[in-house]
Amino acid sequence: MAATVEQQVLKHMSDTNRPFSLQLLVDALQKFGLKKSQIQNALDRLIDRSEITFKEFGKSKLYFIKQDPKKVLSEEQLADMRQKLKELQEERASVEGEVAKLRAAQSRLLSLPALADLARQAEEASGQIRELDATAAELQTQQKAEVPEQQLKLRQQELTKCIIAWRKHRDIFRAAWDSISENIEGSTSELFEEIGVETDDAAGVSLREHEQLLQRCKRARVR
């Protein structure tokens, strides 16, 4: 059985639970083909049966659905709801703070080189370290022999370039790794091995020792 005009008006007002002027109801219910006069008659009958009420504001009327007294909240219920609302707002603020931190971390990660690039840079640094070791070994072999001044100068320049490159690549990798590894769990050494990163300790070399070697060579030239 099709719903009557009264039933349609009452249902719409109950579903939306908000005040309506006659024109607002006409606009909302025109999709059902209801005319203004039909809706006005339905409102009058619903008022007569005390199913809805109205208030006059000058020449206008606003129609309200009558509230079920059982649904009116007590002061205690209102206070409880206010407390829950406060807790939800605090939780939302906390979540928003975490989201902001995650977005900042994501931005930092996106600005860093890709892991493959870091591995490539680490491999390049390892190659330079091996060259540096060879140069250092040659210099140590020549320490007791007479070395031409020009040759010694060239070797020192090569050693200096290698040390600068070593320090630069190590610092770049450390800065990048510190940002990436904030939330990574597990053994760092195992992870390095898995992604192919060779540290100074793993390679058995020391930047400090090579820097000291360079200083000894410079002092030897001065003498």
C-alpha positions in Angstrom: 0.0 0.0 0.0 1.4 3.4 -0.9 2.2 5.7 1.9 -0.2 8.6 2.5 1.0 12.2 2.3 0.9 12.4 6.1 3.1 9.4 6.4 5.6 10.7 3.9 5.8 14.1 5.6 6.1 12.5 9.1 8.8 10.1 7.9 10.9 12.8 6.3 10.7 15.0 9.4 11.5 12.0 11.7 14.5 10.9 9.5 16.0 14.3 9.3 15.0 15.4 12.9 15.2 19.1 12.1 12.8 22.0 11.9 11.1 22.7 8.5 9.3 25.6 6.9 6.5 24.7 4.6 8.6 25.6 1.6 11.5 23.5 2.7 9.2 20.5 3.0 7.7 21.2 -0.5 11.3 21.3 -1.9 12.3 18.1 -0.2 9.2 16.1 -1.1 8.6 17.4 -4.6 10.4 14.2 -5.9 7.4 12.3 -4.7 5.0 14.5 -6.8 3.4 16.1 -3.7 1.9 19.6 -4.0 2.2 22.4 -1.6 -1.5 22.2 -0.6 -1.3 18.5 0.1 1.7 19.0 2.4 0.0 21.9 4.2 -3.1 19.8 4.8 -0.9 16.9 6.0 0.9 19.2 8.4 -2.4 20.5 9.8 -3.7 17.0 10.4 -0.4 15.9 12.1 -0.6 18.9 14.4 -4.2 18.0 15.3 -3.0 14.5 16.3 -0.1 16.1 18.3 2.5 14.2 16.2 4.3 17.4 15.3 4.3 20.9 16.6 5.1 24.4 15.3 6.3 27.8 16.3 5.5 31.1 14.6 8.2 33.6 13.7 6.3 36.6 12.4 4.5 35.5 9.3 6.5 32.2 9.0 6.0 28.9 10.7 8.5 26.3 11.6 7.3 22.7 12.0 9.1 20.3 14.4 8.8 16.6 15.0 7.7 15.9 18.6 10.5 14.5 20.7 10.0 11.3 22.6 10.4 12.2 26.3 12.2 8.9 26.8 14.9 10.0 24.4 15.7 13.3 26.3 19.0 12.8 28.1 19.4 13.5 31.8 22.1 15.9 33.1 24.2 12.9 34.1 24.0 11.5 30.6 24.8 14.8 29.1 27.9 15.2 31.4 29.0 11.7 30.5 28.6 12.4 26.7 30.6 15.7 27.2 33.4 13.8 28.9 33.5 11.2 26.1 33.5 13.9 23.5 36.5 15.6 25.3 38.3 12.2 25.4 37.6 11.7 21.7 38.9 15.2 20.9 42.1 14.5 22.9 42.5 11.2 21.1 42.0 12.9 17.8 44.6 15.5 18.6 47.0 12.8 19.6 46.4 10.9 16.3 46.8 14.0 14.3 50.1 14.7 16.1 51.3 11.1 15.2 50.1 11.6 11.6 52.1 14.9 11.4 55.2 13.1 12.7 54.8 10.3 10.1 54.3 12.8 7.3 57.5 14.6 8.4 59.4 11.3 8.5 58.0 10.4 5.1 59.1 13.7 3.7 62.6 13.2 5.1 62.7 9.7 3.6 61.6 10.9 0.2 64.3 13.5 0.2 67.0 10.9 0.8 68.7 8.8 -1.9 67.2 5.4 -2.6 68.6 2.4 -0.8 70.1 1.2 -4.1 71.9 4.6 -4.5 73.2 4.3 -1.0 74.5 0.8 -1.7 76.2 2.0 -4.9 77.8 4.9 -3.0 79.0 2.5 -0.3 80.5 0.2 -3.0 82.3 3.2 -4.6 83.6 4.2 -1.1 84.8 0.6 -0.6 86.7 0.8 -3.9 88.3 4.0 -2.9 89.2 2.5 0.5 90.9 -0.4 -1.3 92.9 2.0 -3.4 93.8 3.9 -0.3 95.0 0.7 1.4 97.2 0.0 -1.6 98.6 3.5 -1.6 99.2 3.3 2.2 100.9 0.0 1.8 103.2 1.4 -0.9 104.0 4.4 1.2 104.8 2.2 4.2 107.1 0.1 2.0 108.9 3.2 0.8 109.3 4.8 4.2 112.8 3.4 4.6 113.9 4.1 1.1 114.8 7.3 -0.6 111.7 8.6 -2.4 111.9 11.5 -4.8 110.3 14.6 -3.5 107.9 14.9 -6.4 106.7 11.3 -6.2 106.2 11.6 -2.5 104.1 14.8 -3.0 101.9 13.1 -5.6 101.3 10.1 -3.3 100.3 12.5 -0.5 97.9 14.2 -2.8 96.3 10.9 -3.8 96.1 9.9 -0.1 94.5 13.2 0.8 91.8 12.8 -2.0 91.0 9.3 -0.9 90.7 10.3 2.8 88.4 13.2 1.9 86.2 10.9 -0.3 86.2 8.3 2.4 85.0 10.7 5.1 82.4 12.3 2.7 80.8 9.0 1.7 80.8 7.7 5.2 79.1 10.9 6.6 76.5 10.9 3.8 75.7 7.2 4.5 75.5 7.7 8.3 73.2 10.7 8.0 70.9 8.8 5.6 71.0 5.7 7.6 70.1 7.5 10.9 66.9 8.8 9.3 66.0 5.5 7.6 66.7 3.3 10.6 64.6 5.2 13.2 61.9 2.5 13.3 63.8 -0.5 12.0 64.2 -3.3 14.4 66.8 -6.1 14.4 70.6 -6.3 14.1 72.2 -3.5 12.1 75.1 -5.7 11.1 72.8 -8.4 9.7 70.8 -5.8 7.8 74.0 -4.3 6.4 75.1 -7.7 5.2 71.7 -8.4 3.7 71.7 -5.2 1.6 75.4 -5.3 0.7 76.8 -2.5 2.9 80.4 -3.0 4.0 81.4 -0.9 7.1 84.9 0.1 8.0 85.0 -2.5 10.7 83.8 -5.2 8.3 86.4 -4.2 5.8 89.1 -4.1 8.5 90.2 -0.5 7.8 90.3 2.6 9.9 90.0 6.2 8.7 91.8 7.4 11.8 94.8 5.3 11.0 95.1 6.5 7.5 94.7 10.1 8.6 97.6 9.6 11.1 99.6 8.0 8.3 99.1 11.1 6.1 100.2 13.4 9.0 103.4 11.3 9.4 104.2 11.6 5.7 103.7 15.4 5.9 106.0 15.6 8.9 108.6 13.5 7.1 108.6 15.9 4.1 109.0 18.8 6.5 112.1 17.2 8.0 
